[in-house]
Amino acid sequence: MPYIEEIIEKPFSLDPDGLLHMPTGPGLGITLNREAIARFSPS
């Protein structure tokens, strides 16, 4: 989905080996950008 990187505060990134490390924060390990979510949500 093209908007995924806009709705999370810190985009996912690959390490030098091309692997995606799982976030380590609580819950899903990501912080949502509520302003971006509002832009993509229907009114």
N, C-alpha and C positions, 0 to 999 in steps of 0.2 A: 504494500500500500504506500503510495507516494507521500502521504502526509505523516507517516509514523515519526520521522525525525523531527517534525515540527511540534508534535504534541508531548514530547519528553524533553526535560530540561537538558540532560546530557546525552547527546546522540550515541548510539552504539558505535564502536570502532573495532577494527580487526587488529590483532597483534602482528608482529613481523612475519609470523608463520601463517597468517591468513585465518587465524582462529578467533572466534568471538567468545570472550569470557563472560560468564554469567554475572549479572550485577550482584553485589554483596549486601546491599542495604536491606532494611526491613521490608516485609511484605513482598512485593514483586521486585524490589530492589531498584526501582526507578522513581523519579519525581515527575509528575505530570505538569505540563504547562497549561494551566486552566484557561488562559486567554486564547491560546491556539485551539483548545478543545471547543471553546465557545464559537470561534470562527467557523469550525467545521460542522457544528451541530445545527440541525434545522431549528428554526425559530418556532 
